[in-house]
Amino acid sequence: MKQILFGLIIFFCFQSCKANKEKRIHIGDFDLVGNFVSDTVPNGTIKFYDTLNKLVAIRNYTRGVLNGNSMGYYNNGNVHDSSFFIYDFKNGYDYLFDSLGYLKYKANYFFGKQIGPVYTYDRLKNVIEYSFNNFEDDILYYYQYDTVIKKANYPDDKFLIKASTSEYIRDGQEGVKIFLYLFQPPHLKLSYKICHFNKANNVVDSFIVPMNNFYFEKFYKLPPDSLKIGILINKYDSLSKKEIVIMEQLKTTYP
């Protein structure tokens, strides 16, 4: 019995080593170098080479599915693009560089769809354009910066508040779910708060919205009848050195 178990262990170890052995195969116009399952299914870090044996890409796979960092290269060896995949879907920022290594463009992806901020850069690392797409693929915000006269063209401040509410009962408690897109345009420092304010528009309490994502959503209990619920934004413009406060009541059927 021990001999049989020992033989099985040796067999499976041999098969595992065989499966994980790096090899080079030709698919389409490229040679792929790395580990493969069933001879042709990429698994792990795979390097792509063209017909001149130039490295054109390094991508990570889990049994044939893109999963992890993915990078493309120019002929001179500089990075052309950089992305991150979660099971074949782009997630997070997608970066594009020019042949000299300067960042030209970055756009946020959410499970394969371009949503949120898009930045365009010049070679001095100035953001010359910024836009923001919602889940419906509409542009909610657009900004341009003229590097010659050093002037930024912003939309009206009302475009900074893009919130929606839905009212329902959760665990027996009436409340409001707030969904809010979070903008971070160049030269503007924005901080968002969900607040309760009274009839005199004085803030009674507030919750600071974390800025670690391009959107925010949360369920809130209904405030007392004497209070309203709204969004408060502190905006600091680093070009004009001015700071203002923007406040807007959220539309609900409740007081």
C-alpha positions as CSV (number, residue, x, y, z in Angstrom):
1,M,0.0,0.0,0.0
2,K,2.8,2.4,0.9
3,Q,4.5,1.6,-2.4
4,I,1.3,2.5,-4.3
5,L,0.9,5.8,-2.4
6,F,4.5,6.7,-3.0
7,G,4.1,5.9,-6.7
8,L,1.0,8.1,-7.0
9,I,2.8,11.0,-5.3
10,I,5.7,10.7,-7.7
11,F,3.3,10.5,-10.7
12,F,1.3,13.6,-9.6
13,C,4.5,15.6,-8.9
14,F,5.8,14.6,-12.3
15,Q,2.6,15.7,-14.0
16,S,2.5,19.0,-12.0
17,C,6.2,19.8,-13.0
18,K,5.4,18.9,-16.5
19,A,2.4,21.2,-16.6
20,N,4.3,24.1,-15.1
21,K,7.4,23.8,-17.2
22,E,7.9,26.9,-19.2
23,K,7.8,26.5,-23.0
24,R,7.5,28.5,-26.2
25,I,4.6,28.0,-28.6
26,H,3.5,29.9,-31.8
27,I,-0.1,31.2,-32.0
28,G,-1.2,33.6,-34.7
29,D,1.5,36.2,-35.4
30,F,3.3,35.7,-32.0
31,D,5.5,33.4,-30.0
32,L,4.2,32.9,-26.5
33,V,6.6,32.0,-23.7
34,G,5.4,30.8,-20.3
35,N,3.4,28.0,-18.6
36,F,0.5,26.4,-20.4
37,V,-2.3,24.0,-19.4
38,S,-3.2,21.3,-22.0
39,D,-0.3,22.5,-24.1
40,T,-1.9,25.7,-25.5
41,V,-3.9,27.3,-22.6
42,P,-1.8,30.1,-21.0
43,N,-1.6,30.0,-17.3
44,G,0.5,32.5,-15.3
45,T,2.8,35.2,-16.7
46,I,3.1,34.9,-20.5
47,K,5.5,36.9,-22.7
48,F,4.6,37.6,-26.3
49,Y,7.3,38.0,-29.0
50,D,6.9,39.1,-32.6
51,T,8.5,37.6,-35.7
52,L,11.7,39.5,-35.0
53,N,11.8,38.2,-31.5
54,K,10.9,41.6,-30.0
55,L,9.0,41.5,-26.8
56,V,5.6,43.1,-27.5
57,A,3.6,42.2,-24.4
58,I,3.6,40.6,-20.9
59,R,0.2,39.4,-19.7
60,N,-1.1,37.3,-16.8
61,Y,-3.6,34.5,-17.2
62,T,-5.5,32.1,-15.1
63,R,-6.2,29.0,-17.4
64,G,-6.6,31.1,-20.5
65,V,-8.4,34.1,-18.9
66,L,-6.7,37.4,-18.5
67,N,-6.2,38.0,-14.7
68,G,-3.8,40.5,-13.3
69,N,-1.3,43.0,-14.8
70,S,-1.1,43.3,-18.6
71,M,1.5,45.4,-20.4
72,G,2.3,46.1,-24.1
73,Y,5.6,47.4,-25.4
74,Y,7.0,49.6,-28.2
75,N,9.8,48.2,-30.4
76,N,12.3,50.4,-28.3
77,G,11.3,48.5,-25.2
78,N,9.3,51.3,-23.6
79,V,5.8,50.5,-22.2
80,H,3.0,51.3,-24.6
81,D,0.0,50.4,-22.3
82,S,-0.7,49.0,-18.9
83,S,-3.9,47.5,-17.6
84,F,-5.2,45.3,-14.8
85,F,-7.7,42.5,-15.5
86,I,-10.0,40.6,-13.2
87,Y,-11.1,37.4,-15.1
88,D,-11.0,39.0,-18.5
89,F,-12.5,42.4,-17.4
90,K,-10.4,45.5,-17.2
91,N,-10.6,47.1,-13.7
92,G,-9.0,50.3,-12.4
93,Y,-6.9,52.6,-14.5
94,D,-5.9,51.8,-18.1
95,Y,-2.6,53.7,-19.0
96,L,-1.3,54.7,-22.4
97,F,2.2,56.0,-23.0
98,D,4.1,57.5,-25.9
99,S,7.2,55.9,-27.4
100,L,9.5,58.0,-25.2
101,G,7.8,56.8,-22.0
102,Y,5.6,59.8,-21.3
103,L,2.1,59.2,-19.9
104,K,-0.5,60.4,-22.5
105,Y,-3.8,59.1,-21.2
106,K,-5.4,57.2,-18.4
107,A,-9.0,56.1,-18.0
108,N,-10.9,54.2,-15.3
109,Y,-12.6,50.9,-16.0
110,F,-15.2,49.0,-14.0
111,F,-15.6,45.3,-15.0
112,G,-14.7,46.0,-18.6
113,K,-16.6,49.2,-19.1
114,Q,-15.0,52.7,-19.2
115,I,-16.7,54.5,-16.3
116,G,-15.5,57.5,-14.2
117,P,-12.5,59.8,-14.8
118,V,-10.5,60.1,-18.0
119,Y,-7.2,62.1,-18.0
120,T,-5.2,63.4,-20.9
121,Y,-1.6,64.6,-20.3
122,D,1.1,66.7,-22.1
123,R,4.8,65.8,-21.8
124,L,5.2,68.1,-18.8
125,K,2.7,66.0,-16.9
126,N,0.0,68.7,-17.0
127,V,-3.6,67.4,-17.3
128,I,-4.9,69.1,-20.4
129,E,-8.3,67.4,-20.5
130,Y,-10.4,65.7,-17.9
131,S,-13.8,64.1,-18.3
132,F,-16.1,61.8,-16.3
133,N,-18.4,59.2,-17.7
134,N,-21.4,57.7,-15.8
135,F,-22.6,54.1,-15.9
136,E,-24.9,55.1,-18.8
137,D,-21.9,56.3,-20.8
138,D,-22.9,59.9,-20.6
139,I,-20.2,62.6,-20.0
140,L,-21.1,64.3,-16.7
141,Y,-18.1,66.6,-16.4
142,Y,-15.6,68.0,-18.8
143,Y,-12.5,70.2,-18.2
144,Q,-9.7,71.7,-20.3
145,Y,-6.5,73.4,-19.4
146,D,-4.6,75.8,-21.6
147,T,-0.9,75.4,-20.8
148,V,0.1,78.5,-22.6
149,I,-2.1,81.0,-20.7
150,K,-2.3,78.7,-17.7
151,K,-6.1,78.9,-17.6
152,A,-8.6,76.2,-16.8
153,N,-12.1,76.0,-18.3
154,Y,-14.4,74.4,-15.8
155,P,-18.2,73.7,-16.2
156,D,-20.6,75.3,-13.8
157,D,-20.4,74.2,-10.1
158,K,-23.8,72.6,-10.4
159,F,-22.2,69.8,-12.5
160,L,-20.2,68.8,-9.4
161,I,-23.3,67.4,-7.7
162,K,-24.5,64.3,-9.5
163,A,-26.5,62.4,-6.9
164,S,-29.6,60.2,-7.0
165,T,-31.8,58.8,-4.2
166,S,-34.1,55.8,-3.9
167,E,-36.4,55.3,-0.9
168,Y,-37.2,52.0,0.6
169,I,-37.5,50.0,3.8
170,R,-34.5,47.9,5.0
171,D,-34.8,45.7,8.0
172,G,-38.0,47.4,8.9
173,Q,-36.4,50.9,8.8
174,E,-37.6,53.5,6.3
175,G,-34.6,55.2,4.6
176,V,-32.9,56.7,1.6
177,K,-30.2,55.1,-0.5
178,I,-27.9,57.9,-1.8
179,F,-25.8,57.3,-4.9
180,L,-23.2,60.0,-5.7
181,Y,-20.5,60.3,-8.4
182,L,-17.2,61.7,-7.0
183,F,-15.3,64.1,-9.2
184,Q,-11.6,64.9,-8.8
185,P,-10.8,67.4,-11.5
186,P,-7.2,68.8,-11.8
187,H,-6.5,72.0,-9.8
188,L,-9.6,71.4,-7.7
189,K,-9.6,69.8,-4.2
190,L,-13.1,68.6,-3.4
191,S,-14.4,67.1,-0.2
192,Y,-17.9,65.7,-0.1
193,K,-20.3,65.4,2.9
194,I,-23.7,63.9,3.3
195,C,-25.4,66.3,5.8
196,H,-28.7,67.0,7.6
197,F,-29.6,70.6,7.7
198,N,-32.6,72.5,9.2
199,K,-35.0,75.0,7.7
200,A,-32.5,77.8,8.2
201,N,-30.0,75.8,6.1
202,N,-27.7,75.3,9.1
203,V,-25.9,71.9,9.1
204,V,-26.9,69.8,12.1
205,D,-24.6,66.8,11.4
206,S,-22.6,65.4,8.5
207,F,-20.8,62.3,7.2
208,I,-17.5,62.7,5.3
209,V,-17.6,60.7,2.0
210,P,-14.4,58.7,1.5
211,M,-12.7,59.6,-1.8
212,N,-11.2,56.1,-2.5
213,N,-13.6,55.4,-5.5
214,F,-15.3,57.2,-8.4
215,Y,-18.7,56.7,-6.8
216,F,-20.3,56.4,-3.3
217,E,-23.6,54.8,-2.2
218,K,-25.0,54.3,1.3
219,F,-28.3,53.7,3.0
220,Y,-29.4,56.4,5.5
221,K,-32.3,56.3,8.0
222,L,-34.9,58.9,7.4
223,P,-34.1,62.2,9.3
224,P,-36.6,63.8,11.7
225,D,-39.3,65.8,10.0
226,S,-37.5,69.0,11.0
227,L,-34.4,68.2,9.0
228,K,-33.5,67.8,5.3
229,I,-30.8,65.7,3.8
230,G,-28.3,67.0,1.2
231,I,-24.9,67.1,-0.2
232,L,-22.2,69.6,0.9
233,I,-19.0,70.1,-1.1
234,N,-16.0,72.1,-0.1
235,K,-14.2,73.2,-3.3
236,Y,-10.7,74.7,-3.3
237,D,-9.3,76.1,-6.6
238,S,-5.5,75.9,-6.5
239,L,-5.3,78.3,-9.5
240,S,-7.4,81.1,-8.1
241,K,-6.6,80.2,-4.5
242,K,-10.3,80.4,-3.7
243,E,-12.5,78.2,-1.6
244,I,-16.2,77.9,-1.7
245,V,-18.9,75.7,-0.2
246,I,-21.7,74.2,-2.4
247,M,-24.8,72.7,-0.8
248,E,-27.8,71.1,-2.4
249,Q,-30.8,69.4,-0.9
250,L,-31.4,65.9,-2.2
251,K,-34.8,65.3,-3.8
252,T,-36.9,62.8,-1.9
253,T,-40.6,62.5,-1.2
254,Y,-39.8,62.9,2.4
255,P,-39.4,66.3,4.2
